[in-house]
């Protein structure tokens, strides 16, 4: 009876590791998708190392299950092992996909940063060389700030009128 309980223990451990991996993968996806900066922080490193550690543990459990099946497991046990191996492969592929997606996003952000930095420096350069362009750019900035002030004033007046209406009821 010791061998079946060993198989059951291995299955429970595999399911537990799979659930933990799924949870950490979701956390990692959320972290990477909401991240704005291009710097790698400690939380991201901790999640990556935790996921790697769990993947290695799950791989070890799968190897132990493989050893158990090799020593005379039934066909049903063999199918269960195959399912767990497929889950491990899927989780590994998901992790690789998330990491490659994060790296591609990082590359795109770095490219955008350099592009916008180049545009800003070119506009400054053109503005300093051609006073007319500089005058037009400053007029655009003034117009934008004036629009912001007018919009803020209108919103304040509307809020004030709503407040007076609410008090008069």
C-alpha positions in Angstrom: 0.0 0.0 0.0 3.0 2.3 0.3 3.5 2.6 -3.4 0.0 3.9 -4.3 0.2 6.5 -1.5 3.6 7.5 -3.0 1.9 7.9 -6.3 -0.9 9.9 -4.7 1.6 12.0 -2.9 3.4 12.7 -6.1 0.2 13.6 -7.9 -0.9 15.9 -5.0 2.5 17.6 -5.1 2.4 18.0 -8.9 -1.1 19.6 -8.7 0.0 21.9 -5.9 3.0 23.0 -7.9 0.9 23.5 -11.0 -1.6 25.7 -9.1 1.2 27.7 -7.6 2.8 28.1 -11.0 -0.5 29.3 -12.5 -0.9 31.8 -9.7 2.6 33.2 -10.1 2.3 33.3 -13.9 -0.8 35.4 -13.6 0.9 37.7 -11.1 3.9 38.0 -13.4 1.6 38.7 -16.4 -0.2 41.5 -14.5 3.1 43.0 -13.3 4.6 43.0 -16.7 1.5 44.4 -18.4 1.1 47.2 -16.0 4.7 48.1 -15.7 5.7 51.4 -17.3 9.4 51.7 -16.6 12.0 49.9 -18.5 14.0 49.0 -15.3 13.8 45.6 -13.8 12.7 45.8 -10.2 13.1 43.3 -7.3 9.5 42.2 -7.4 9.9 41.1 -11.0 13.1 39.3 -10.3 11.5 37.6 -7.3 8.6 36.4 -9.4 10.8 35.2 -12.2 13.1 33.2 -9.8 10.0 31.8 -8.0 8.5 30.6 -11.3 11.8 29.1 -12.3 12.2 27.3 -9.0 8.6 26.0 -9.2 9.2 24.8 -12.8 12.3 22.9 -11.7 10.4 21.4 -8.8 7.6 20.3 -11.0 10.1 18.8 -13.5 11.6 16.8 -10.6 8.2 15.6 -9.5 7.5 14.6 -13.1 10.8 12.6 -13.2 9.9 10.9 -10.0 6.5 10.0 -11.5 8.2 8.7 -14.6 10.5 6.5 -12.4 7.4 5.2 -10.6 5.6 4.4 -14.0 8.8 2.8 -15.3 8.9 0.5 -12.3 5.5 -1.0 -13.2 2.7 1.5 -13.1 -0.6 0.9 -14.8 -1.9 2.4 -18.0 -4.1 4.8 -16.2 -1.1 6.0 -14.2 0.8 6.4 -17.4 -2.0 8.6 -18.9 -1.9 10.7 -15.7 1.8 11.1 -16.1 1.5 12.2 -19.7 -1.1 14.8 -18.7 1.2 16.2 -16.0 4.1 16.3 -18.5 1.9 18.2 -21.0 0.9 20.6 -18.3 4.6 21.1 -17.4 5.4 21.7 -21.1 2.5 24.2 -21.4 3.6 26.1 -18.3 7.2 26.3 -19.6 6.0 27.5 -23.0 3.7 30.1 -21.3 6.7 31.4 -19.2 8.9 31.6 -22.3 6.0 33.4 -24.2 5.5 35.9 -21.4 9.2 36.6 -21.1 9.6 37.1 -24.8 6.5 39.3 -24.9 8.0 41.4 -22.1 11.3 41.7 -23.9 9.6 42.7 -27.1 7.6 45.3 -25.2 10.7 46.6 -23.6 12.4 46.9 -26.9 9.5 48.8 -28.4 9.5 51.2 -25.4 13.2 51.8 -25.7 12.7 52.5 -29.5 9.9 54.9 -28.8 11.9 56.7 -26.1 14.8 57.2 -28.5 12.4 58.3 -31.3 10.6 60.8 -29.1 13.9 62.0 -27.7 15.2 62.5 -31.3 12.1 64.4 -32.3 12.3 66.7 -29.2 15.9 67.5 -29.9 15.2 68.2 -33.6 12.3 70.5 -32.7 14.5 72.4 -30.3 17.3 72.6 -32.9 14.9 73.9 -35.6 13.3 76.3 -33.1 16.7 77.8 -32.3 17.7 78.1 -35.9 14.5 79.5 -37.3 12.9 82.2 -35.0 9.6 82.0 -36.9 9.3 78.3 -36.1 10.2 79.0 -32.5 7.5 81.7 -32.4 4.9 79.3 -33.8 5.8 76.6 -31.3 5.5 79.1 -28.4 2.2 80.3 -29.8 0.9 76.7 -29.8 2.0 76.3 -26.2 0.3 79.5 -25.2 -2.9 78.5 -27.0 -2.8 75.0 -25.3 -2.3 76.5 -21.8 -5.1 79.1 -22.5 -7.4 76.3 -23.6 -6.6 74.4 -20.4 -7.4 77.5 -18.3 -10.7 78.1 -20.0 -11.7 74.5 -19.8 -10.9 74.5 -16.0 -12.9 77.6 -15.5 -15.9 76.2 -17.3 -15.7 73.0 -15.3 -15.5 75.0 -12.1 -18.5 77.2 -13.0 -20.6 74.1 -13.9 -19.6 72.4 -10.6 -20.5 75.5 -8.7 -23.9 75.8 -10.5 -24.7 72.1 -9.8 -23.8 72.7 -6.1 -26.1 75.7 -5.9 -28.9 73.7 -7.6 -28.4 70.8 -5.2 -28.6 73.2 -2.2 -31.8 74.9 -3.5 -33.7 71.6 -3.6 
